[in-house]
Amino acid sequence: MSKPGFWDDPDGARKTVKELKFLRGRVGPVVKLAAAASDVAVLLELAESEDDADTFEEVERELAQCAAELDELEFKLAMRDPHDVFPCFLSVHAGAGGTDAADWASMLARMYVRYAERCGWSVELVDEVPAEEAGVRKAVYKISGEWACGYLKNEIGVHRLVRLSPFDAANRRQTSFASVDVVPEIEEGEIDINEKDLQIDTYRAGGAGGQHVNKTDSAVRITHIPSGIVVQCQSERSQHKNKRSAMALLSARLYRARELEREAELKKAYSAKGDIDFGYQIRSYVLHPYQMVKDLRTDRQTADTQGVLDGDIQAFIEAHMRTKTQENAAADSGGEGTK
């Protein structure tokens, strides 16, 4: 990158920068952990030479921290896609279940916002479509932080909620569905988008009313005519900023469509989100008649439903990552055996 003329080939330069960012994300934590282990070794020598109980206790604490960081590092090194280290767009869509489903979608959106906060990531609301009575029909967030895409893409699929409906006068049990989708943020220029293929509409952004009503056509909706993909953004007061965010989201979704080989692979990876209903769900959240959250891919479960809805979902993500790592290892082993 320091060579003269590096940026003369913008496409090649962007590819190199992306590769560098990915490799730094993998190598950096290893170097950091190795340095921490070396410091613990020196501290252990000091404890042994002085036979100091307090220093031994400090060694134990540092070793426990190293072990925790090693567990996290194993997950990071299992991520293979160079985009895993990038920010991502996470969207939640209400499915079958009427008002209960819209409320469930808002609960899921809050869960992911809280999870991102736990991870120290930043969250930016890109688009939101409120439902008629309560909740949201759709919510889209940009989540920025180290390995945000790599972790959150494990949440792609349909999520099912069972509870006593707060919107039913008879307080009957209701089953609701919402889907979650995650796409990586794509660097500018990585996806070639022809302006002639776009239909760009502007409209007045919705709001809570009163002084918050937007009096200008700042919201932007972009339709990619060849693919039929539609994205929109209304979170900013500036039409220019909304268009830029919408274009970034469009690039991400076009990238996903290209990588998953159109409709067949897209349906498989997106868990058939055209039917956000019974079947295809990855996780079940039961609040009545008992308390249980269960991941149907890994059988991981917990009775701490409130903790999960408050963003404590790392155990589910790690369980699925372990499963995927084992599947990848088996596939690699099988591939080598056929060569």
KEKE-3310 file (N, C-alpha, C; in steps of 0.2 Angstrom, whole numbers, plus 5000, padded with zeros to 4 digits):
npx = (5004:5010:5018:5021:5008:4999:4985:4981:4975:4960:4950:4958:4965:4955:4952:4963:4964:4953:4956:4967:4961:4953:4963:4970:4960:4960:4973:4977:4970:4976:4990:4988:4983:4994:5004:4998:4998:5011:5014:5008:5015:5027:5023:5019:5032:5037:5028:5031:5044:5044:5035:5022:5005:4995:5000:4999:4985:4982:4988:4980:4968:4971:4974:4962:4955:4963:4959:4945:4947:4953:4943:4934:4942:4944:4931:4931:4942:4936:4927:4925:4922:4927:4920:4915:4921:4916:4905:4886:4870:4855:4839:4822:4807:4790:4779:4767:4753:4747:4744:4750:4762:4768:4771:4780:4790:4795:4800:4810:4818:4822:4829:4841:4847:4850:4859:4869:4874:4879:4890:4897:4896:4891:4874:4863:4848:4841:4829:4812:4796:4782:4769:4750:4743:4752:4770:4781:4781:4792:4810:4825:4843:4859:4873:4888:4904:4918:4918:4904:4896:4899:4895:4882:4875:4872:4860:4850:4835:4818:4809:4800:4786:4778:4764:4753:4742:4743:4735:4723:4706:4701:4712:4720:4731:4744:4752:4766:4776:4792:4804:4822:4835:4852:4864:4881:4889:4894:4909:4911:4910:4912:4901:4894:4883:4871:4865:4855:4847:4840:4826:4821:4813:4806:4799:4789:4795:4788:4783:4782:4773:4767:4781:4790:4787:4791:4793:4798:4802:4811:4814:4819:4817:4823:4822:4828:4827:4830:4832:4822:4823:4820:4824:4824:4826:4824:4828:4837:4837:4841:4840:4850:4859:4850:4849:4862:4863:4853:4858:4869:4863:4857:4867:4873:4862:4862:4874:4872:4862:4869:4880:4873:4868:4856:4838:4836:4847:4846:4833:4836:4846:4840:4830:4817:4809:4798:4787:4784:4780:4773:4785:4802:4807:4821:4822:4813:4803:4795:4783:4772:4764:4774:4791:4803:4817:4822:4834:4831:4840:4852:4848:4850:4845:4836:4829:4828:4820:4818:4831:4836:4828:4832:4844:4854:4860:4872:4876:4868:4872:4885:4884:4878:4888:4898:4892:4892:4906:4910:4903:4909:4922:4921:4917:4928:4937:4931:4932:4946:4948:4944:4952)
npy = (4994:5006:5008:5019:5024:5015:5018:5020:5010:5009:4998:4987:4992:4994:4980:4975:4983:4979:4965:4967:4973:4962:4952:4959:4959:4945:4942:4952:4949:4937:4941:4950:4941:4932:4941:4944:4931:4929:4939:4934:4923:4929:4935:4924:4918:4927:4926:4913:4914:4923:4917:4922:4924:4933:4937:4925:4923:4934:4929:4918:4925:4932:4922:4916:4926:4926:4913:4915:4925:4917:4908:4916:4920:4908:4907:4919:4916:4905:4911:4914:4921:4936:4947:4946:4953:4966:4980:4978:4977:4975:4968:4967:4959:4959:4945:4932:4934:4946:4961:4956:4950:4962:4968:4959:4959:4972:4969:4960:4968:4977:4968:4965:4977:4979:4968:4972:4984:4978:4972:4982:4989:5001:5007:5011:5018:5014:5013:5012:5005:5009:4999:4998:4998:4994:4991:4986:4985:4984:4985:4992:4992:4999:4991:4993:4988:4977:4962:4962:4958:4944:4938:4942:4936:4924:4924:4925:4921:4914:4919:4913:4917:4913:4917:4924:4935:4952:4960:4954:4954:4943:4938:4927:4913:4917:4914:4921:4927:4933:4938:4938:4947:4948:4957:4961:4976:4984:4989:5004:5004:4990:4983:4985:4996:5001:5017:5019:5008:5011:5016:5030:5037:5050:5055:5061:5059:5048:5051:5054:5064:5081:5092:5084:5080:5078:5090:5091:5082:5071:5057:5042:5031:5017:5008:4993:4990:4978:4967:4969:4972:4982:4996:5007:5023:5033:5039:5050:5068:5074:5073:5069:5061:5051:5045:5041:5031:5022:5018:5011:5000:4994:4990:4980:4971:4967:4962:4950:4944:4941:4932:4921:4915:4918:4914:4900:4897:4909:4908:4897:4902:4912:4907:4905:4917:4922:4915:4919:4910:4896:4883:4883:4891:4897:4898:4897:4906:4905:4911:4907:4892:4890:4896:4897:4898:4891:4886:4879:4874:4870:4865:4871:4879:4889:4895:4908:4919:4933:4938:4934:4942:4954:4955:4945:4934:4928:4915:4907:4911:4907:4893:4890:4894:4885:4873:4876:4877:4864:4857:4863:4859:4845:4845:4850:4840:4829:4834:4834:4821:4817:4821)
npz = (5000:5002:4991:4977:4966:4971:4972:4959:4953:4957:4960:4962:4973:4983:4985:4990:5002:5009:5011:5019:5031:5035:5038:5048:5057:5061:5064:5073:5086:5090:5092:5102:5112:5114:5119:5131:5137:5138:5148:5159:5161:5166:5177:5184:5187:5195:5206:5210:5214:5224:5232:5234:5240:5236:5223:5216:5216:5208:5196:5193:5191:5179:5171:5169:5162:5150:5146:5143:5133:5123:5120:5114:5103:5096:5090:5082:5073:5066:5057:5040:5029:5021:5023:5036:5046:5044:5046:5047:5040:5048:5048:5053:5051:5052:5053:5051:5061:5064:5074:5085:5079:5074:5086:5091:5082:5085:5098:5095:5088:5097:5106:5098:5097:5110:5112:5103:5110:5121:5116:5113:5101:5088:5084:5071:5066:5051:5044:5047:5048:5056:5063:5062:5075:5085:5088:5075:5057:5049:5053:5051:5054:5054:5060:5067:5071:5077:5069:5068:5058:5056:5068:5069:5058:5061:5065:5056:5049:5054:5068:5082:5092:5107:5117:5130:5122:5123:5116:5114:5119:5126:5131:5125:5121:5109:5094:5086:5072:5066:5055:5053:5045:5039:5031:5024:5025:5010:5002:4993:4976:4975:4971:4955:4951:4939:4936:4928:4930:4941:4950:4958:4972:4981:4997:5010:5026:5039:5056:5073:5075:5079:5083:5077:5065:5048:5036:5023:5008:5012:5014:5006:4993:4984:4970:4963:4947:4938:4947:4956:4969:4983:4993:5007:5015:5029:5040:5042:5042:5030:5013:5005:5013:5017:5004:5002:5012:5008:4996:5000:5007:4997:4989:4997:4998:4984:4983:4991:4984:4972:4977:4982:4972:4965:4966:4971:4980:4988:4994:5002:5011:5017:5024:5018:5018:5012:5017:5031:5043:5051:5052:5046:5056:5066:5080:5095:5106:5120:5131:5138:5140:5149:5153:5141:5129:5115:5103:5088:5079:5086:5098:5109:5124:5136:5151:5155:5149:5149:5151:5138:5129:5133:5127:5129:5120:5116:5119:5111:5099:5099:5100:5088:5079:5083:5078:5065:5062:5065:5054:5043:5045:5043:5030:5024:5027:5020:5007:5005:5005:4993:4984)
capx = (5000:5015:5021:5018:5003:4994:4978:4980:4970:4955:4947:4963:4967:4950:4952:4969:4962:4948:4960:4971:4957:4951:4969:4971:4955:4962:4980:4978:4968:4981:4996:4986:4983:5001:5007:4995:5000:5018:5014:5006:5021:5032:5020:5020:5038:5037:5024:5035:5051:5043:5030:5017:4999:4992:5002:4996:4978:4982:4989:4973:4963:4974:4973:4954:4954:4966:4955:4939:4948:4955:4937:4931:4947:4942:4925:4933:4946:4931:4924:4929:4920:4931:4915:4912:4923:4913:4898:4881:4863:4851:4832:4817:4801:4784:4776:4760:4751:4744:4747:4755:4768:4771:4774:4785:4796:4798:4803:4816:4823:4825:4834:4847:4850:4853:4865:4874:4876:4883:4896:4901:4895:4886:4868:4860:4842:4841:4822:4807:4789:4777:4762:4745:4741:4758:4775:4783:4781:4799:4815:4832:4848:4866:4877:4895:4908:4922:4915:4897:4892:4901:4891:4874:4873:4870:4853:4846:4829:4812:4809:4793:4785:4771:4763:4746:4742:4741:4730:4717:4702:4700:4719:4721:4737:4745:4759:4768:4782:4795:4810:4828:4840:4858:4869:4886:4890:4898:4912:4909:4913:4913:4896:4893:4876:4870:4860:4849:4843:4837:4820:4822:4807:4807:4793:4789:4796:4784:4785:4777:4768:4770:4786:4794:4784:4796:4789:4801:4802:4818:4814:4821:4815:4826:4820:4833:4823:4832:4831:4816:4825:4818:4826:4822:4829:4820:4831:4840:4833:4844:4838:4856:4861:4846:4850:4868:4862:4849:4862:4874:4859:4855:4874:4873:4857:4864:4880:4870:4859:4874:4884:4869:4865:4849:4832:4836:4851:4843:4828:4839:4849:4835:4825:4811:4806:4792:4782:4786:4775:4775:4791:4808:4810:4827:4822:4806:4802:4789:4782:4766:4762:4780:4796:4808:4819:4825:4836:4830:4846:4857:4844:4852:4839:4837:4823:4829:4817:4819:4838:4837:4825:4836:4850:4859:4860:4878:4876:4864:4876:4891:4882:4877:4895:4901:4889:4894:4913:4911:4901:4915:4928:4919:4917:4935:4940:4929:4935:4953:4949:4942:4957)
capy = (5000:5012:5009:5024:5022:5010:5020:5021:5005:5009:4992:4983:4995:4992:4973:4975:4986:4974:4959:4969:4973:4955:4949:4962:4956:4939:4941:4956:4946:4932:4944:4952:4936:4930:4945:4943:4925:4931:4943:4930:4919:4933:4936:4917:4917:4932:4923:4907:4916:4927:4913:4927:4921:4938:4937:4919:4925:4938:4925:4915:4930:4934:4916:4915:4931:4923:4908:4918:4928:4912:4905:4921:4920:4902:4909:4924:4912:4901:4915:4913:4927:4942:4952:4945:4958:4972:4982:4975:4979:4970:4970:4963:4960:4956:4940:4930:4935:4953:4966:4953:4949:4968:4969:4954:4962:4977:4966:4957:4973:4979:4963:4965:4983:4978:4964:4976:4988:4973:4970:4989:4991:5006:5005:5017:5016:5016:5013:5009:5006:5007:4995:5002:4998:4993:4988:4988:4980:4983:4989:4991:4995:4998:4989:4994:4985:4972:4956:4962:4954:4937:4936:4943:4933:4918:4925:4925:4916:4915:4918:4912:4919:4910:4921:4927:4941:4958:4963:4950:4955:4937:4936:4920:4912:4919:4912:4926:4926:4938:4936:4942:4946:4951:4958:4965:4983:4983:4995:5008:5001:4983:4981:4990:4998:5006:5022:5018:5003:5013:5021:5033:5040:5053:5056:5064:5054:5048:5053:5054:5070:5087:5096:5079:5079:5081:5094:5090:5075:5069:5050:5040:5024:5015:5001:4991:4987:4971:4962:4970:4974:4989:4998:5014:5026:5040:5041:5057:5074:5076:5068:5066:5056:5045:5042:5037:5025:5017:5015:5006:4995:4991:4987:4975:4966:4965:4957:4944:4940:4938:4927:4915:4912:4919:4912:4894:4898:4914:4905:4892:4905:4917:4903:4906:4923:4923:4912:4920:4907:4889:4880:4887:4895:4894:4899:4897:4910:4903:4915:4904:4892:4890:4900:4894:4900:4886:4886:4873:4871:4867:4862:4876:4882:4893:4897:4915:4922:4940:4939:4934:4947:4960:4955:4940:4929:4926:4908:4904:4913:4903:4886:4889:4894:4878:4868:4877:4875:4857:4856:4866:4855:4839:4846:4851:4833:4826:4837:4832:4814:4815:4824)
capz = (5000:5003:4985:4973:4961:4973:4971:4952:4951:4963:4961:4965:4979:4987:4986:4995:5009:5012:5013:5025:5036:5037:5041:5054:5062:5063:5067:5079:5093:5091:5094:5109:5117:5115:5123:5138:5140:5140:5154:5164:5163:5170:5184:5188:5189:5201:5212:5213:5217:5231:5236:5237:5239:5232:5216:5214:5215:5202:5190:5192:5187:5172:5166:5168:5157:5144:5143:5140:5126:5119:5118:5109:5097:5092:5086:5077:5068:5062:5052:5034:5024:5023:5025:5043:5050:5042:5049:5043:5040:5051:5047:5056:5047:5055:5049:5052:5068:5065:5079:5089:5076:5074:5092:5092:5078:5089:5103:5092:5086:5104:5108:5094:5099:5117:5111:5100:5115:5125:5112:5112:5094:5087:5081:5068:5063:5044:5041:5051:5046:5061:5062:5063:5082:5090:5085:5068:5051:5047:5056:5048:5057:5053:5066:5066:5076:5075:5068:5069:5053:5057:5073:5068:5052:5063:5068:5050:5049:5057:5075:5084:5099:5110:5123:5130:5118:5126:5111:5114:5125:5130:5134:5123:5118:5102:5091:5081:5068:5063:5051:5054:5039:5040:5025:5026:5022:5005:5001:4987:4970:4975:4967:4950:4950:4934:4938:4923:4932:4947:4951:4965:4974:4987:5000:5016:5031:5044:5062:5079:5075:5082:5080:5074:5058:5043:5031:5017:5005:5014:5014:4999:4991:4978:4967:4957:4942:4936:4952:4960:4976:4985:4999:5008:5021:5031:5047:5042:5039:5024:5008:5002:5018:5016:4998:5003:5016:5004:4991:5004:5009:4990:4987:5002:4996:4978:4984:4994:4979:4968:4980:4984:4965:4964:4970:4975:4986:4992:4998:5007:5016:5020:5027:5015:5021:5009:5021:5038:5047:5054:5048:5044:5061:5069:5087:5098:5112:5124:5137:5141:5148:5153:5150:5137:5123:5112:5096:5085:5075:5090:5104:5115:5127:5143:5154:5156:5143:5150:5149:5131:5126:5135:5123:5131:5115:5114:5120:5105:5093:5099:5099:5081:5076:5084:5074:5058:5062:5064:5047:5039:5046:5040:5023:5022:5027:5015:5001:5004:5004:4986:4979)
cpx = (5004:5018:5017:5014:4999:4987:4976:4975:4965:4952:4952:4965:4962:4950:4958:4967:4957:4951:4964:4967:4954:4957:4971:4966:4956:4968:4980:4976:4973:4987:4994:4986:4989:5004:5004:4997:5007:5019:5012:5011:5026:5029:5020:5027:5040:5034:5028:5041:5050:5038:5024:5010:4995:4993:4999:4989:4978:4983:4983:4968:4965:4973:4966:4952:4957:4962:4949:4941:4950:4948:4934:4936:4945:4936:4927:4937:4942:4928:4928:4928:4924:4926:4913:4915:4920:4907:4892:4874:4859:4844:4828:4811:4795:4781:4769:4759:4748:4747:4752:4762:4772:4775:4780:4791:4799:4802:4810:4821:4826:4831:4841:4850:4853:4859:4871:4878:4881:4890:4900:4901:4890:4880:4865:4854:4842:4834:4818:4800:4784:4771:4756:4743:4747:4763:4777:4782:4788:4804:4822:4837:4855:4870:4884:4899:4912:4918:4907:4894:4893:4897:4884:4871:4870:4862:4848:4841:4823:4812:4802:4792:4778:4770:4755:4746:4739:4736:4724:4713:4701:4707:4721:4728:4738:4752:4760:4775:4785:4802:4816:4833:4846:4862:4875:4886:4896:4902:4911:4913:4914:4907:4894:4886:4875:4864:4854:4844:4839:4831:4820:4816:4809:4800:4794:4790:4790:4787:4780:4772:4771:4776:4791:4792:4789:4792:4792:4801:4810:4819:4816:4820:4819:4824:4825:4829:4824:4831:4825:4817:4823:4821:4824:4825:4825:4823:4834:4835:4835:4842:4845:4859:4857:4847:4857:4867:4858:4853:4867:4870:4858:4861:4874:4869:4859:4869:4877:4866:4864:4878:4879:4865:4858:4844:4833:4840:4849:4838:4830:4842:4845:4829:4818:4806:4799:4786:4785:4780:4777:4780:4796:4810:4816:4827:4815:4807:4796:4788:4776:4765:4768:4785:4802:4810:4823:4828:4835:4835:4851:4854:4847:4846:4841:4830:4823:4827:4819:4826:4839:4834:4828:4843:4855:4858:4866:4879:4873:4869:4882:4889:4881:4884:4899:4899:4892:4902:4914:4909:4906:4921:4927:4919:4924:4939:4938:4931:4942:4953:4947:4947:4962)
cpy = (5006:5013:5015:5021:5017:5012:5021:5016:5004:5002:4987:4985:4993:4985:4972:4977:4982:4968:4961:4970:4967:4952:4952:4960:4949:4938:4946:4953:4941:4935:4947:4947:4933:4934:4945:4937:4926:4934:4939:4925:4922:4934:4929:4916:4921:4929:4917:4909:4920:4923:4918:4925:4926:4938:4930:4920:4929:4934:4921:4919:4931:4928:4915:4920:4929:4918:4910:4921:4923:4909:4910:4921:4914:4904:4914:4920:4907:4905:4916:4919:4933:4948:4951:4950:4965:4974:4978:4979:4973:4972:4965:4964:4956:4951:4939:4932:4942:4958:4962:4952:4956:4970:4965:4956:4968:4974:4963:4962:4976:4974:4963:4972:4982:4973:4968:4981:4984:4972:4977:4991:4997:5004:5012:5015:5019:5017:5010:5010:5004:5003:5000:5003:4998:4990:4990:4983:4979:4987:4987:4995:4994:4997:4989:4992:4979:4965:4956:4958:4946:4934:4936:4939:4926:4918:4926:4919:4918:4914:4918:4913:4916:4914:4922:4934:4947:4962:4960:4951:4949:4934:4929:4919:4913:4916:4918:4924:4932:4935:4941:4941:4950:4951:4962:4971:4982:4989:4998:5005:4994:4980:4987:4990:5003:5011:5021:5013:5004:5017:5024:5038:5044:5055:5058:5058:5054:5050:5052:5059:5076:5090:5091:5078:5082:5084:5094:5083:5072:5061:5048:5033:5022:5008:4999:4987:4980:4966:4963:4971:4981:4990:5005:5016:5032:5042:5048:5062:5076:5070:5065:5061:5050:5041:5038:5031:5020:5014:5010:5000:4991:4987:4980:4969:4963:4960:4950:4940:4937:4932:4921:4913:4912:4916:4906:4895:4904:4912:4901:4896:4910:4913:4904:4911:4925:4920:4913:4917:4900:4886:4885:4891:4892:4894:4900:4901:4908:4907:4912:4898:4891:4895:4896:4897:4894:4887:4879:4870:4868:4864:4866:4879:4885:4895:4905:4919:4930:4942:4939:4940:4954:4960:4949:4934:4926:4918:4904:4905:4908:4896:4885:4889:4888:4873:4869:4876:4868:4854:4858:4861:4848:4840:4847:4844:4829:4828:4835:4825:4812:4817:4818)
cpz = (5000:4996:4981:4968:4964:4972:4963:4949:4957:4965:4965:4972:4985:4990:4991:5002:5012:5015:5019:5031:5039:5040:5047:5059:5064:5066:5073:5086:5095:5095:5101:5114:5119:5120:5131:5141:5142:5147:5160:5166:5167:5177:5188:5191:5195:5207:5215:5216:5224:5235:5239:5235:5234:5225:5213:5212:5208:5196:5188:5188:5180:5168:5165:5162:5150:5141:5140:5133:5121:5116:5112:5102:5093:5087:5080:5071:5064:5057:5046:5029:5026:5025:5033:5048:5049:5046:5044:5044:5043:5050:5050:5053:5051:5050:5051:5060:5069:5070:5083:5086:5075:5080:5093:5088:5082:5095:5101:5091:5092:5106:5104:5096:5106:5116:5108:5105:5120:5122:5111:5105:5094:5083:5078:5065:5056:5042:5046:5049:5052:5059:5064:5071:5086:5086:5078:5063:5049:5051:5053:5052:5054:5059:5064:5072:5074:5075:5069:5064:5054:5063:5072:5063:5055:5066:5062:5050:5053:5064:5077:5091:5101:5116:5124:5127:5123:5122:5110:5120:5129:5133:5132:5121:5111:5100:5085:5078:5066:5060:5053:5048:5041:5033:5027:5022:5016:5003:4994:4981:4970:4971:4962:4949:4944:4936:4934:4926:4939:4946:4958:4966:4980:4990:5007:5022:5036:5051:5068:5079:5078:5079:5077:5067:5053:5037:5024:5014:5006:5013:5007:4998:4984:4976:4962:4953:4940:4941:4956:4967:4978:4992:5000:5015:5023:5038:5048:5040:5032:5019:5005:5007:5017:5010:4999:5007:5012:4999:4994:5005:5002:4988:4991:4999:4989:4978:4987:4988:4974:4971:4981:4978:4965:4968:4974:4981:4990:4996:5003:5012:5020:5024:5025:5018:5018:5013:5028:5043:5050:5049:5047:5050:5064:5077:5089:5105:5115:5130:5141:5137:5152:5150:5147:5131:5120:5105:5093:5080:5079:5096:5110:5118:5134:5145:5156:5150:5143:5148:5142:5127:5128:5131:5124:5126:5113:5114:5114:5099:5093:5098:5091:5077:5077:5079:5067:5057:5061:5057:5042:5039:5043:5033:5020:5022:5022:5008:5000:5003:4997:4981:4977)
residu = (MET:SER:LYS:PRO:GLY:PHE:TRP:ASP:ASP:PRO:ASP:GLY:ALA:ARG:LYS:THR:VAL:LYS:GLU:LEU:LYS:PHE:LEU:ARG:GLY:ARG:VAL:GLY:PRO:VAL:VAL:LYS:LEU:ALA:ALA:ALA:ALA:SER:ASP:VAL:ALA:VAL:LEU:LEU:GLU:LEU:ALA:GLU:SER:GLU:ASP:ASP:ALA:ASP:THR:PHE:GLU:GLU:VAL:GLU:ARG:GLU:LEU:ALA:GLN:CYS:ALA:ALA:GLU:LEU:ASP:GLU:LEU:GLU:PHE:LYS:LEU:ALA:MET:ARG:ASP:PRO:HIS:ASP:VAL:PHE:PRO:CYS:PHE:LEU:SER:VAL:HIS:ALA:GLY:ALA:GLY:GLY:THR:ASP:ALA:ALA:ASP:TRP:ALA:SER:MET:LEU:ALA:ARG:MET:TYR:VAL:ARG:TYR:ALA:GLU:ARG:CYS:GLY:TRP:SER:VAL:GLU:LEU:VAL:ASP:GLU:VAL:PRO:ALA:GLU:GLU:ALA:GLY:VAL:ARG:LYS:ALA:VAL:TYR:LYS:ILE:SER:GLY:GLU:TRP:ALA:CYS:GLY:TYR:LEU:LYS:ASN:GLU:ILE:GLY:VAL:HIS:ARG:LEU:VAL:ARG:LEU:SER:PRO:PHE:ASP:ALA:ALA:ASN:ARG:ARG:GLN:THR:SER:PHE:ALA:SER:VAL:ASP:VAL:VAL:PRO:GLU:ILE:GLU:GLU:GLY:GLU:ILE:ASP:ILE:ASN:GLU:LYS:ASP:LEU:GLN:ILE:ASP:THR:TYR:ARG:ALA:GLY:GLY:ALA:GLY:GLY:GLN:HIS:VAL:ASN:LYS:THR:ASP:SER:ALA:VAL:ARG:ILE:THR:HIS:ILE:PRO:SER:GLY:ILE:VAL:VAL:GLN:CYS:GLN:SER:GLU:ARG:SER:GLN:HIS:LYS:ASN:LYS:ARG:SER:ALA:MET:ALA:LEU:LEU:SER:ALA:ARG:LEU:TYR:ARG:ALA:ARG:GLU:LEU:GLU:ARG:GLU:ALA:GLU:LEU:LYS:LYS:ALA:TYR:SER:ALA:LYS:GLY:ASP:ILE:ASP:PHE:GLY:TYR:GLN:ILE:ARG:SER:TYR:VAL:LEU:HIS:PRO:TYR:GLN:MET:VAL:LYS:ASP:LEU:ARG:THR:ASP:ARG:GLN:THR:ALA:ASP:THR:GLN:GLY:VAL:LEU:ASP:GLY:ASP:ILE:GLN:ALA:PHE:ILE:GLU:ALA:HIS:MET:ARG:THR:LYS:THR:GLN:GLU:ASN:ALA:ALA:ALA:ASP:SER:GLY:GLY:GLU:GLY:THR:LYS)
# end
